[in-house]
Amino acid sequence: MKSIKREAIIEFEEKKSKFIGYIKPVSTITEAERFIGSIKKIHTTATHNVPLYRVIESGQEYFKYNDDGEPSNTAGKPMAEILKILDIYNVALVATRYFGGIKLGAGGLIRNYAKTAKLAVNEAEIVEYAERSIFILDYDYETTSEMETFLSENTQKFGIEILEKNYSNRVTMKILSNDEIESELNKLQKVIVIKV
């Protein structure tokens, strides 16, 4: 099972129609829908914004797409097929099309929407899928430099993303990371670790 490494945007033209592909790694349906909504807001004048997401959330797969006004099965389905062939999960994708005045026909649409998905996936870089979780780390101010060193040394290895930092009596940090980090976090002496 695979996913993508990063958010990416691709663009190409076919017979004066402009295709723009937006892709993002996501962990939840809510995150996927928010991303799709944000792209639709950017391109309110586009002829079509074809949405797709494939997410595994709480052990359940959610695979949703539609043609956004293109002829049936000429847009969402060819993009979905690319994700199936490449075995890509936890991803949201939007193919934006600005019609250029020349009809592409069903075959042309299928080819170009599939191409949009393929180029976007390649640009975002395919990686082995790793289950990610949210961890809350709580520690005294004295431990700050030790934590900063730990995070800088392990960010790449575990795909750490800092979601929140709060400073009050103690430092509380919320991170999103690959699950393999848990055993490393538990080795830290002065840090309270809570897996959400």
N, C-alpha and C positions, 0 to 999 in steps of 0.2 A: 504494500500500500504506500502511495506517495502523496506529497503535497507540493506546495511551491514555497520558495525561500522568501520572496519579497513582493511588494506591490509593484505593478508595472503598467505602462501605457504603450500601445503600439498604434501605428496609423499607416494606411495605404489607400491608394485610389484605384478604382476599377471602373472603366468607362464613365468617367466623371462623377461616379458615386464615391463619397468619402467614407471609409470605414475606420472607426477608432475603437480599439479594444482596451478595456480597463479590467484589471484583475487584481485580486487581493487575497492573501491567506486569512481565513476567518476561523473562529472556534465555535461560534453559535449562530443560530438562525437569525437572532436579533441583530447581530453584528453584520451578517450578510445582507439583510434587508435594509439596514441603515446605509451601508455602502452603496447598494443599488439605488436607493432613494437619492443619495447625494449626487450620483452621476446623472440621474434624470433631471435634477435641479439645474445642473451645469448646462445640460443640452435640451432645454425646453423647446427649442425650435427644430430639433432633429426630426427626421422623418420617422425613425424607429430607434428605440433604446431596448434592445433585446436582453432581458435579464436571465441569469442562471445562477443557482448555487447548489453545491453538493457538500453537505455537512454531516459529520457524525457527532451527535450531541447526546450525552448520557447513554451511549451504547446503541443509539437508534440512528439509522441513516435517513436523511432528508435530501431529496433530489428534486429540485423544482426549476422549471423553465417554461417560457412561452414564446410565441412568435411576434408579440407586440405589433400586430397588424400586418405582418408579412404573410404571404400565402401559407396555409397550413403545412407544418413540418419542413419549412425551407430555412428557418433561422435558429430557433432554440434547439431543435432536435440535432442538427448537424454539429452544433457546439457541444451538446451533451455527449454525442458519440465520441468526440475527441477526448473528453474527460474519461469516458469509459475505457477507450482503447489504451490511454496512457495511465489508467488506474489512479487518477488524481482525486483527492478528497480535501475537505475543509478549505474550500475556495469559493469566492464569489466572482462573477464575471459579467460584464455588460458590454455588448457590441452596439455601438452607436453608429447609425447610418444616416448620412445626408444624401438624399437622392439627387443625382446629377442630370436627370432628364433623359437618360438612355436606359430602357428596361433591360434587366440582366437575365430575365427568364428564370424558371424554377431551378434549373441546373446551375446557373450562374450564382443565384442566391445561396444555394446549398454549398457550393464551392467556396464562396467568399466568406460566409459565416463560419464555416469550418476552418478556413485559413485564419480568420480573426482569432478564433480560440487557440489554434496551434501556435501562431506567432506570439500571442499574449503569454501562453504557458511557457514557451521557450525563453521569452524575455524575462519572466519572473523566476526562472530556473527551477527545474524539478529536483526535489530532495526527498529522501526517505521520510515518511510521515512519522512524527514522534508525538505521542500523547502529551498534551500540555495541561498544566494545572496552575491555579493561583495559590501562592503561598504568602502568608503574612509573617513578617519577621519583626520581632520586637527586641530591642536591646538598649543598654545604657549608652550615654554619649561617649564614654571612654572606649567603647568597642567600635566607634565609627570608622576609624582608619583601617582596622582589621576587616570590617565589612566591605569598605570601598575596595580594598585589595582583593578580597574574595570575589566580589562582583566583576571587577575589571579582568581578573584572570579567567573567569568562567562564563562571561557573557556570550562569547562566540560558541564555546563548547556546548552549552545548554540552551542557547537561544533565549537568554534572559531579557525580559522587557519590564522596565520599572513602570508600574501603573500609578502609584501614589507614594508620597512620602509625607509623614506628619511628624512634627517636632513639638513635643510637650514635655512631660516629665521624663519620658523616654522617647527613643526614635522608633517609629513604626513605619514599615515599608511594605507595600503590596507589590508583588512581582508575578509575572506570568512566565513560566519556564517549562522546559521538558521535564517529565516526571523523574528522569534519572538523577536529577539534582537533589532529590529528597535525602538520599543517604549522605551526600556531601554536606547538606545543611545541618543534618542531625549531628555531625561531628563538631560543629561549632559550639564551643563551651558556653559562651555567655549570651547566646541568642535563643529566644523562644520562637519556635517554628510551628506555625499552624497551617495545615493544608486545607484549603477551602473546598 
